[in-house]
Structures are given as structure tokens and as C-alpha cells.
Amino acid sequence: MLTIQEPNCQSEKPNNIWQAIIHAPVFELAFRPFFLLATLFSCFALAVWVLQLGGTITIPHQAISPVLWHAHEMIFGFAITIAVAFILTAGQTWTNQPSISKGMLLFFVILWCTIRAALYFNTSASLLLAIGLTGIWWLMAITTFSQMVLRANNKRNFLFIPILTAMGALNLLVLILGLQQKLAIVISLMQVSLLMMTLVMSIIGGRVIPFFTVRGAGTSAIKTPAMVEKLVLISALSTLVTYIAHLLRPEVAFLLPWLFCITAVLHVVRISFWKSLQTLKVPLLWSLHLSYVLMALGLLLIGFSYWLDAITFSMGVHTLTIGGVAFMILSMISRVSLGHTGRALTLNPVMIIAFIFLLLSLIFRVVLISIITPYYAWVGSVALWIAAMTVFLWIYTPILTSKRAEVAPPPLKK
């Protein structure tokens, strides 16, 4: 189901620099460059954000507000970038159709890097450039994936076409309205984007976590009741649709806390069938299970923030983003980067420290921020995030920039 096979061709010897670049291992499939670049960029973006909060530096210009730049780059520049790279890569296995690679992948990467630079420079002209290039980037991603699933008539994964299209449209809308300084509506749209990302996590997590658990922990088959699966999807979609609706019709907002809480509870019910306790000796597994629980906790805190003053909306959002999204990403990319470059699924023990750093980053941002001086909590959270991602980059840069090892046999399809 989630085997990612890289091209296994005997490439001719490159006869010029261009050929050497596009045939480099890092440009074989989308997960290789984007796992590295998005992780590295998240460290840069958070460092800039916390230094700006402290008045040490300022973003060069402010065609869009620093708050929007921070939110946009962490959701679209980091989380959604990695999700798109994973979907484009996995799509090759789901469909047996070629995905983006080599020269086109290099162009795809250059587009992404140019967008990040244009948004950081942040003038009206650079933002217009970023909007145009973002449209091209999303068009390439959607077209590539759509061609794969349509050629293969891979109906099971058709749902990612509207999901990717909605994400791309949201991305462009956020930037266009941000340029018009409509901050309130843009922040709401960023929250919609986060819920979209949560929906993607729910879909992908529901597929891979039970599958990985059976294979990695040697458990008996995991069977989540079909009714639970349907209710989780219906509840998650209802929450997303209602959140969008309340932006136009505020009177429906009373439904939101109930929907957030119901969705959170359903996620907990779902994972209760996944034999989480049997994964405690396998870091590549317990980290995935924990991230799923933290995702549910984030949704629950958002729901309770409507009712309790002691729980803020920000607590829920950052539990969802750091504990759910980022923790699942760190766990997933640690596994994918091993299994799909032909290496044994044996985690370097140092990565456990990275997982701990990211959990501490969550604690600083959500818990300690109300106990110590907020700026110190922000600095601590960012420093721990950077430490966690630095560990990943240190361990996995050689892996993601090297040829497939063929140490382990290719994973079986499901």
C-alpha cells in the first residue's frame, strides 16, 4: 500500500554538469529534497520569528504581516510541503506510474526555494512573484498526481486530487488577501488550512499507522470497525465545513466546540483499536501513535477553548501543530527516509533525543508559556524545535543524498 520504489535504472554516465545534477540521488523522488529543505527551512523560519518577537531583527519589508508570514511558512512552507512531497512519492507506488523526478523535480525545488525567498523579502513586487510561482508549483503538483491516478484508474486515491486542489486554492487565497492586508480573514483561512492538514493526517495516518504497527511490532491484524472509520471521516469533514461556514454565517459557530470535541473523541476511539501499547519498544511506531493522540488532544483543546477561559485557542492550535502535525512528520520522515532508500527500518538511537526535544518544545509553547515569561517560553520552544530538526538533518542528510542502499529488501505492497 505504501511501498515507495525509486527508479532502479542503470543511468548513463553524466557527460556534463547539468546531467550530473539532475541524476544526483537527491532528485530521484520528491521526498528526498523536500524532507531536507522543508525541515531546514522550518528552523530558519522559527528563528526569524522568535528574533522578530524579541526585536532583534525584522523581516525586510511587510507587504504581509509578520504574523501571517510565520503562520503561512510553518503550515505551507513546512508541513504541507512535506505532505505534498510524500503524496507525490507514494503516488508512484499506488499507481505504478512515474512521479516527478530529475530535471522536473529540480525545477520544482527551485520554484519552492524562490517562493520562500520572495515571501521573506516581502515587498509588494516580491509577493506578487510569490503568488505567481505558488500557482505554478501547485499546478505542477496537482497535475503530476492527477495524471498518475487517472492513468492507473486508481480510484482509492482520487480523493487526494480535490484535497490538493483545495490546499492550493487556500494557499493562493491567503497570499492574495494577505497582500490586501485583510489579516482577520487570512488568519481564519490559515486555521482552515491547518484543519485541511489535519484531515490529510487522519487519512494517511489511518492507512499507515495500523499497517506499520502490524509489520513493525509483529502484532496480529488490526481491524478498525468500518463504522468508526466512517464516523471519523464524517466528523472531520463536518468540522472543516462548519469552520468554513462560520466565517460567512457566524450563527453556526455554536456547533464548533461540539464538533471539535466529538472529532477528538472519535480519533481516540479509532486509535484504541491500533494496539498502541505493543509499540512501546519500537520508537518508529510509538512516535507515530503518540503524534496521533496529540492530534486528538489538540482538537479537544480547541473545542474546550470555546467554553473555558483557562484554555486558549492558541493552546489547542500549537498542540495540534507541534504535537500532532510536526511530531507525526518527524516520525514519518524518519521511517520513510530509511525504508524507501533501501535501508533497514532500524532507527538511529539519537533520533529518540529528537523526539524528546520536540515534545519539550510543545511543553514550552503550550504549558510553560503561562508559567514563565512568555518570550522565554517562545525562545525555549523554538530552540528545542531547532535541536530536534538538526538531529534529523544530521542523521538523514547522508541518507537522502545517497544512492539507494539495497540493504533491506523492498517493502511488500499491501
Residue pairs with C-beta under 8 A, 6 or more apart in sequence:
1 94
1 207
1 208
1 211
1 413
1 414
2 90
2 93
2 207
2 208
2 211
2 411
2 414
3 93
3 340
3 410
3 411
3 412
3 413
4 29
4 31
4 89
4 90
4 92
4 93
4 336
4 339
4 340
5 92
5 93
5 340
5 410
6 28
6 29
6 340
6 341
6 404
7 28
7 29
7 98
7 101
8 404
11 23
14 20
14 23
21 27
21 106
22 102
22 103
22 106
23 102
24 401
25 32
25 400
25 401
25 402
25 403
25 404
26 32
26 33
26 36
26 400
26 401
27 33
27 101
27 102
27 103
27 105
27 106
27 109
28 101
28 102
28 404
29 88
29 89
29 92
29 99
29 101
29 105
29 340
30 84
30 85
30 88
30 89
30 99
30 100
30 101
30 105
30 108
31 85
31 86
31 88
31 89
31 333
31 336
31 337
31 340
31 400
32 341
32 400
32 401
33 85
33 105
33 109
33 400
34 81
34 82
34 84
34 85
34 109
34 112
35 82
35 85
35 333
35 336
35 337
35 396
35 400
36 393
36 396
36 397
36 400
36 401
37 81
37 109
37 112
37 113
38 77
38 78
38 81
38 82
38 85
39 78
39 82
39 333
39 389
39 392
39 393
40 389
40 393
41 73
41 77
41 78
41 116
42 74
42 77
42 78
42 385
42 389
43 385
43 386
43 389
43 390
45 70
45 73
45 74
45 77
45 78
46 74
46 382
46 385
46 386
47 382
47 386
48 57
48 59
48 120
49 66
49 69
49 70
49 382
50 378
50 379
50 382
51 57
52 58
52 59
52 66
53 375
53 378
54 375
54 379
58 66
59 66
59 69
59 120
59 122
60 120
60 121
60 122
60 123
61 121
61 122
61 123
61 126
62 122
63 122
63 123
63 124
63 126
63 127
63 178
63 179
64 72
64 119
64 122
64 127
64 175
64 178
64 179
65 178
65 181
65 183
67 183
67 187
68 174
68 178
68 183
68 186
68 187
68 190
69 119
69 120
69 122
71 187
71 190
72 119
72 174
72 175
72 178
72 190
73 116
73 119
74 321
75 190
75 193
75 194
75 197
75 321
76 171
76 174
76 193
77 116
77 119
78 326
78 329
79 197
79 321
79 325
79 326
79 329
80 167
80 171
80 193
80 197
81 112
82 329
82 333
83 197
83 200
83 204
84 141
84 164
84 167
86 204
86 332
86 336
87 145
87 160
87 164
88 99
88 100
88 141
88 144
88 145
89 99
89 336
89 340
91 97
91 99
91 144
91 145
91 148
91 149
91 157
91 160
92 98
92 99
92 148
93 413
94 148
94 149
94 152
94 154
94 156
94 157
95 148
95 149
95 151
95 152
95 154
95 157
96 152
97 147
97 148
97 149
97 151
97 152
98 148
99 144
99 148
100 108
100 140
100 144
104 140
108 137
108 140
108 141
111 133
111 136
111 137
111 140
112 137
114 129
114 133
115 130
115 133
115 134
115 137
118 126
118 127
118 129
118 130
118 133
119 126
119 127
119 130
124 179
127 175
127 178
127 179
128 179
130 175
131 172
131 175
131 176
131 179
134 168
134 171
134 172
134 175
135 168
135 172
138 164
138 167
138 168
138 171
138 172
139 168
141 164
141 168
142 161
142 164
142 165
142 168
145 160
145 161
145 164
146 161
148 154
149 157
149 158
149 160
149 161
159 203
163 196
163 199
163 200
166 196
167 193
167 196
170 189
170 192
170 193
170 196
171 193
173 189
174 186
174 189
174 190
174 193
177 185
177 186
177 189
178 186
185 247
188 247
191 243
191 317
192 240
192 243
192 244
192 247
194 317
194 320
194 321
194 325
195 239
195 240
195 243
196 240
197 325
198 236
198 295
198 299
198 320
198 324
198 325
199 236
199 237
199 240
201 292
201 295
201 324
201 325
201 328
202 232
202 233
202 236
202 267
202 295
203 233
205 288
205 291
205 292
205 295
205 328
206 224
206 229
206 232
206 270
208 288
208 332
209 271
209 274
209 288
209 289
209 292
210 222
210 224
210 273
210 274
211 414
212 284
212 285
212 288
212 335
213 219
213 222
213 274
213 275
213 278
213 279
213 285
213 289
214 220
214 221
214 222
215 411
216 279
216 282
216 284
216 285
216 345
217 275
217 278
217 279
217 281
217 282
217 285
219 275
219 278
220 275
222 273
222 274
222 275
223 273
224 270
224 273
224 274
225 273
228 266
228 269
228 270
228 273
229 270
231 266
232 263
232 266
232 267
232 270
235 259
235 262
235 263
235 266
236 263
238 259
238 263
239 256
239 259
239 260
239 263
239 299
242 252
242 255
242 256
242 259
243 256
245 252
246 252
246 253
246 255
246 256
256 303
256 306
257 303
257 304
257 305
257 306
257 307
258 303
259 303
260 299
260 300
260 302
260 303
260 306
260 316
261 299
261 300
261 303
261 304
263 299
264 296
264 297
264 299
264 300
264 303
265 296
265 300
267 292
267 295
267 296
267 299
268 293
268 296
271 289
271 292
271 293
271 296
274 289
276 286
276 289
276 293
279 285
279 286
279 288
279 289
280 286
283 347
283 351
283 352
283 355
284 331
284 334
284 335
284 345
284 347
287 327
287 330
287 331
287 334
287 355
288 328
288 331
288 332
288 335
290 327
291 323
291 324
291 327
291 328
291 331
292 324
292 328
294 319
294 320
294 323
294 324
294 327
294 362
295 320
295 323
295 324
295 325
295 328
296 324
297 319
297 323
297 324
298 316
298 317
298 318
298 319
298 320
298 321
298 323
298 324
299 316
299 320
300 316
301 311
301 315
301 316
301 319
302 313
302 316
302 317
302 320
303 316
304 311
304 316
305 311
305 312
305 313
305 315
305 316
315 366
318 362
318 365
318 366
319 362
319 366
322 358
322 361
322 362
322 365
322 366
322 381
322 385
323 359
323 362
323 366
326 358
326 385
327 355
327 358
327 359
327 362
330 354
330 355
330 358
330 388
330 389
330 392
331 355
333 392
333 396
334 347
334 351
334 392
334 396
335 345
337 396
337 399
337 400
338 344
338 345
338 346
338 347
338 399
339 345
339 408
339 411
340 411
341 399
341 400
341 402
341 404
341 405
342 404
342 405
342 406
342 407
342 408
342 410
343 399
343 405
343 407
343 408
344 407
344 408
345 408
348 395
350 391
350 394
350 395
351 391
351 392
351 395
353 391
354 387
354 388
354 389
354 391
354 392
355 388
357 384
357 385
357 387
357 388
357 391
358 384
358 385
358 388
360 380
360 384
361 380
361 381
361 382
361 384
361 385
361 388
362 381
364 377
364 378
364 380
364 381
364 384
365 377
365 378
365 381
368 377
368 380
369 377
369 378
369 381
371 377
